[in-house]
Amino acid sequence: MNEWNLPWAGGCRCGQLRFKVTAPPLITMACHCVGCQKMTASAYSLSVLISHEGFEITKGEPVIGGMHAKPVHYFCAHCMSWVFTRFDETSPFMNLRATMLDDATWFEPFIESCWPERLPWVTTPAVHRYDTFPTMEDYPALIQEFAEKGKRPNPR
C-alpha cells in the first residue's frame, strides 16, 4: 500500500510552474526565522524535506530569488511564489513549500525551528522544537521517528 498516496502534484499560485513528487517526505517542518517570515509575509514557512531525485518540474522554469545565496530559493518567474529551496546544487535533499502541493490538507509540522524568533502568538502541533535548526546529527533519529509517527495524507 502506498501510505503516502504518491505521486503528488503541485504548483505555484498562477499555475505556470508545476511539479511532481514521487518520493515520500523525510520530515515536515515549520520555520519561524525572521527570514522565512519576510519571504512568506506570514508567521513562518512550512516545508516538506524530500529527496531531490523524487522531485520533477513538469511545467515552467523556476528562477532563483530570496537572498540569491545559499541556501538557494526557487520561485515561479511569473507570480513569484516561493516553491522550493535547495541547500546547494550537490545536496540530495530539498525543502518543498508544503502549501504548493495541490493537496496540503494532511500537512502538519513535525519539527519547528528558530522558536525564539516566532511571533508571540504562534503555536503549532510540532513534536520537536529547536532554538535554531536541528544539527546534522539530529536528523537520522528525527527522520526515523517521522517515518514511524508522522502524519500521512488521507487515503485516496
Contacts in CASP RR format, 6 or more apart in sequence:
PFRMAT RR
TARGET T0000
AUTHOR 0000-0000-0000
METHOD contacts of the structure
MODEL  1
MNEWNLPWAGGCRCGQLRFKVTAPPLITMACHCVGCQKMTASAYSLSVLI
SHEGFEITKGEPVIGGMHAKPVHYFCAHCMSWVFTRFDETSPFMNLRATM
LDDATWFEPFIESCWPERLPWVTTPAVHRYDTFPTMEDYPALIQEFAEKG
KRPNPR
3 152 0 8 1.000
4 24 0 8 1.000
4 25 0 8 1.000
4 152 0 8 1.000
4 153 0 8 1.000
5 152 0 8 1.000
5 153 0 8 1.000
5 154 0 8 1.000
5 155 0 8 1.000
5 156 0 8 1.000
6 21 0 8 1.000
6 22 0 8 1.000
6 23 0 8 1.000
6 24 0 8 1.000
7 20 0 8 1.000
7 21 0 8 1.000
7 22 0 8 1.000
8 20 0 8 1.000
8 21 0 8 1.000
8 101 0 8 1.000
8 102 0 8 1.000
8 103 0 8 1.000
9 18 0 8 1.000
9 19 0 8 1.000
9 20 0 8 1.000
9 21 0 8 1.000
9 58 0 8 1.000
9 101 0 8 1.000
9 102 0 8 1.000
10 18 0 8 1.000
10 19 0 8 1.000
10 20 0 8 1.000
10 21 0 8 1.000
10 100 0 8 1.000
10 101 0 8 1.000
10 102 0 8 1.000
11 17 0 8 1.000
11 18 0 8 1.000
11 19 0 8 1.000
11 76 0 8 1.000
11 81 0 8 1.000
11 83 0 8 1.000
11 100 0 8 1.000
11 101 0 8 1.000
11 102 0 8 1.000
12 18 0 8 1.000
12 75 0 8 1.000
12 76 0 8 1.000
12 78 0 8 1.000
12 79 0 8 1.000
12 81 0 8 1.000
12 83 0 8 1.000
12 100 0 8 1.000
13 76 0 8 1.000
13 79 0 8 1.000
13 81 0 8 1.000
14 76 0 8 1.000
14 78 0 8 1.000
14 79 0 8 1.000
14 81 0 8 1.000
15 59 0 8 1.000
15 76 0 8 1.000
15 79 0 8 1.000
16 59 0 8 1.000
16 60 0 8 1.000
16 76 0 8 1.000
16 77 0 8 1.000
16 78 0 8 1.000
16 79 0 8 1.000
17 57 0 8 1.000
17 59 0 8 1.000
17 60 0 8 1.000
17 61 0 8 1.000
17 62 0 8 1.000
17 76 0 8 1.000
17 77 0 8 1.000
17 78 0 8 1.000
17 81 0 8 1.000
17 83 0 8 1.000
18 57 0 8 1.000
18 58 0 8 1.000
18 59 0 8 1.000
18 60 0 8 1.000
19 55 0 8 1.000
19 56 0 8 1.000
19 57 0 8 1.000
19 58 0 8 1.000
19 83 0 8 1.000
19 84 0 8 1.000
19 96 0 8 1.000
19 100 0 8 1.000
20 55 0 8 1.000
20 56 0 8 1.000
20 58 0 8 1.000
21 48 0 8 1.000
21 50 0 8 1.000
21 54 0 8 1.000
21 55 0 8 1.000
21 96 0 8 1.000
21 101 0 8 1.000
22 54 0 8 1.000
22 55 0 8 1.000
22 56 0 8 1.000
23 50 0 8 1.000
23 51 0 8 1.000
23 53 0 8 1.000
23 54 0 8 1.000
23 55 0 8 1.000
24 50 0 8 1.000
25 48 0 8 1.000
25 49 0 8 1.000
25 50 0 8 1.000
25 146 0 8 1.000
26 49 0 8 1.000
26 50 0 8 1.000
26 51 0 8 1.000
26 93 0 8 1.000
26 143 0 8 1.000
26 146 0 8 1.000
26 147 0 8 1.000
27 48 0 8 1.000
27 49 0 8 1.000
27 110 0 8 1.000
27 111 0 8 1.000
27 139 0 8 1.000
27 142 0 8 1.000
27 143 0 8 1.000
27 146 0 8 1.000
28 46 0 8 1.000
28 47 0 8 1.000
28 48 0 8 1.000
28 49 0 8 1.000
28 98 0 8 1.000
28 107 0 8 1.000
28 108 0 8 1.000
28 109 0 8 1.000
28 110 0 8 1.000
28 111 0 8 1.000
28 146 0 8 1.000
28 150 0 8 1.000
28 151 0 8 1.000
29 46 0 8 1.000
29 47 0 8 1.000
29 48 0 8 1.000
29 49 0 8 1.000
29 95 0 8 1.000
29 109 0 8 1.000
29 110 0 8 1.000
29 111 0 8 1.000
29 112 0 8 1.000
29 113 0 8 1.000
29 126 0 8 1.000
30 44 0 8 1.000
30 45 0 8 1.000
30 46 0 8 1.000
30 47 0 8 1.000
30 109 0 8 1.000
30 111 0 8 1.000
30 112 0 8 1.000
30 113 0 8 1.000
30 124 0 8 1.000
30 126 0 8 1.000
31 44 0 8 1.000
31 45 0 8 1.000
31 47 0 8 1.000
31 112 0 8 1.000
31 113 0 8 1.000
31 114 0 8 1.000
32 43 0 8 1.000
32 44 0 8 1.000
32 112 0 8 1.000
32 113 0 8 1.000
32 114 0 8 1.000
32 115 0 8 1.000
32 117 0 8 1.000
32 118 0 8 1.000
32 119 0 8 1.000
32 122 0 8 1.000
33 113 0 8 1.000
33 114 0 8 1.000
33 117 0 8 1.000
34 117 0 8 1.000
36 44 0 8 1.000
36 45 0 8 1.000
36 114 0 8 1.000
37 43 0 8 1.000
37 44 0 8 1.000
37 117 0 8 1.000
37 119 0 8 1.000
39 45 0 8 1.000
39 66 0 8 1.000
39 73 0 8 1.000
39 82 0 8 1.000
40 82 0 8 1.000
43 118 0 8 1.000
43 119 0 8 1.000
43 122 0 8 1.000
44 112 0 8 1.000
44 118 0 8 1.000
44 122 0 8 1.000
44 124 0 8 1.000
45 82 0 8 1.000
45 97 0 8 1.000
46 97 0 8 1.000
46 98 0 8 1.000
46 99 0 8 1.000
46 104 0 8 1.000
46 107 0 8 1.000
46 109 0 8 1.000
47 85 0 8 1.000
47 95 0 8 1.000
47 96 0 8 1.000
47 97 0 8 1.000
47 98 0 8 1.000
48 95 0 8 1.000
48 96 0 8 1.000
48 98 0 8 1.000
48 101 0 8 1.000
48 107 0 8 1.000
49 93 0 8 1.000
49 94 0 8 1.000
49 95 0 8 1.000
50 93 0 8 1.000
50 94 0 8 1.000
50 96 0 8 1.000
51 92 0 8 1.000
51 93 0 8 1.000
51 94 0 8 1.000
52 86 0 8 1.000
52 91 0 8 1.000
52 92 0 8 1.000
52 93 0 8 1.000
52 94 0 8 1.000
53 92 0 8 1.000
55 84 0 8 1.000
55 94 0 8 1.000
55 96 0 8 1.000
60 77 0 8 1.000
61 77 0 8 1.000
62 74 0 8 1.000
62 75 0 8 1.000
62 76 0 8 1.000
62 77 0 8 1.000
62 83 0 8 1.000
62 84 0 8 1.000
63 74 0 8 1.000
63 75 0 8 1.000
63 76 0 8 1.000
63 77 0 8 1.000
64 72 0 8 1.000
64 73 0 8 1.000
64 74 0 8 1.000
64 75 0 8 1.000
65 73 0 8 1.000
65 74 0 8 1.000
65 75 0 8 1.000
66 73 0 8 1.000
66 75 0 8 1.000
66 82 0 8 1.000
67 73 0 8 1.000
70 87 0 8 1.000
70 88 0 8 1.000
71 85 0 8 1.000
71 86 0 8 1.000
71 87 0 8 1.000
71 88 0 8 1.000
71 95 0 8 1.000
72 85 0 8 1.000
72 86 0 8 1.000
72 87 0 8 1.000
72 88 0 8 1.000
72 89 0 8 1.000
73 82 0 8 1.000
73 84 0 8 1.000
73 85 0 8 1.000
74 82 0 8 1.000
74 83 0 8 1.000
74 84 0 8 1.000
74 85 0 8 1.000
74 86 0 8 1.000
75 81 0 8 1.000
75 82 0 8 1.000
75 83 0 8 1.000
76 83 0 8 1.000
81 97 0 8 1.000
81 100 0 8 1.000
82 97 0 8 1.000
83 96 0 8 1.000
83 97 0 8 1.000
83 100 0 8 1.000
84 94 0 8 1.000
84 95 0 8 1.000
84 96 0 8 1.000
84 97 0 8 1.000
84 100 0 8 1.000
85 94 0 8 1.000
85 95 0 8 1.000
86 94 0 8 1.000
86 95 0 8 1.000
87 93 0 8 1.000
87 94 0 8 1.000
98 104 0 8 1.000
98 107 0 8 1.000
99 107 0 8 1.000
101 107 0 8 1.000
103 153 0 8 1.000
105 153 0 8 1.000
105 154 0 8 1.000
106 151 0 8 1.000
106 152 0 8 1.000
106 153 0 8 1.000
106 154 0 8 1.000
107 151 0 8 1.000
108 125 0 8 1.000
108 126 0 8 1.000
108 150 0 8 1.000
108 151 0 8 1.000
109 124 0 8 1.000
109 125 0 8 1.000
109 126 0 8 1.000
110 126 0 8 1.000
110 127 0 8 1.000
110 128 0 8 1.000
110 142 0 8 1.000
110 145 0 8 1.000
110 146 0 8 1.000
110 150 0 8 1.000
110 151 0 8 1.000
111 126 0 8 1.000
111 127 0 8 1.000
111 128 0 8 1.000
111 129 0 8 1.000
111 130 0 8 1.000
111 134 0 8 1.000
111 142 0 8 1.000
112 118 0 8 1.000
112 124 0 8 1.000
112 126 0 8 1.000
112 128 0 8 1.000
112 129 0 8 1.000
112 130 0 8 1.000
113 130 0 8 1.000
113 132 0 8 1.000
113 133 0 8 1.000
113 134 0 8 1.000
114 130 0 8 1.000
114 131 0 8 1.000
114 132 0 8 1.000
114 133 0 8 1.000
115 129 0 8 1.000
115 130 0 8 1.000
115 131 0 8 1.000
116 131 0 8 1.000
127 145 0 8 1.000
127 149 0 8 1.000
128 134 0 8 1.000
128 142 0 8 1.000
134 142 0 8 1.000
END
